[in-house]
C-alpha cells in the first residue's frame, strides 16, 4: 500500500491521506518516479467513470495522520493552477518561485 495525500481547492480541506494499492497508485501516477498528479489529468487519461470506479474503494481507506509512515504521492483536486510548479509531476523537481 502507498499513502497519497489529497489536496483540494476547498477552504475547509483537511489534506487527508488515503491508502492506495500498488495498482491504484500506478493508475493515478503512471510515469516512472511520478508522485504528483492532478485529477483533471487522470480524468482526461482514463475517463470520468473509470476514475470513479478506481477511487471508490480508496475513499474508504483514510489514514489518520498520526498513523502515517511516509507519503508516496500527492493528488490535487480543483488546483490546476498549481500545474506550472510541477512540470515533471515529481515533487522533488518542483519549480520554486520566490
N, C-alpha and C positions, 0 to 999 in steps of 0.2 A: 504494500500500500504506500501511496505517496500523498503527502499533505499539500493541499492547494489553498491559498488564501484568496478569497473572493472580495474584490473591492468594487463597489458600485457608486453611482453618482448621487445617491440619496444623502440628504443631510444627516439622517439618523443611521447611516450604515455602521454595522458592527465589525466589518472586516473579518468575517467568520472564516474558519478553516475547516475543510472537509477532507475526508479520506477518499482517495481515488484508487481504483485498481490500476495495475500497470497498463492494461488495455485501454481503460478510460483516459488515463493520463496521456497515452500516446495518441489518442484521437483528438484531444484538445491541444496538445503540444507536439505536433508531428515532426518537426525538424530536429536534427541532432543537436543536443545542447540547449534547445529552446526551453525557457522557463517563464516566459511572459506571453500571454495571449489576450486578445480582445474578442468578446463574444460575437461581435458583428462579423469578424473574420471566420470564426467557427461556423456560424450560420451560412455564410457565403460558400464555405468549403463543403459542408456536409448536408445542409438544408435544415430548416427550422424544425421539422418533425423529428429528424434524427437527433438533433441536439436535445430536444425534449425527452426522447427515449433514453439517451445517453446519461443525462443529468438527473433524471427522476430518482434512481437509487442513491446517487451521490448525496442529494439533499437530506437523506436520512442518516448520513454518516458525519454529522457535525462533530468536531473535536473541541473540547474545552481547551482554551489557550494554555492553561496551566499543565495540560497533559501532552502538549505538542512537543515532539522531539524532531525539530527541523521542518522547514518549509521548502518544498521542492518546486513550487510554481505559483504564479500569480495570474488570476483570471479577472480581467477588467470588464465591468458592465457599464454602459452609458458613459464611458470616458474615452471615447475615440480621440478626443483632443490630445490625449497623452501619447498617442502613437508616435509622434515626432521625436519623443525621447527614447523610444525603443525600436530603432530601425531594424535591428537584427533579432529582436524579440528574445534577447538574452540580457538578463538583469545586469550582469557584470560588464556589459558593453553599453549601458545606458548613457545617453548624452546628458551631461550635467550643464545646466545653464545657470549662471550666477547673476 
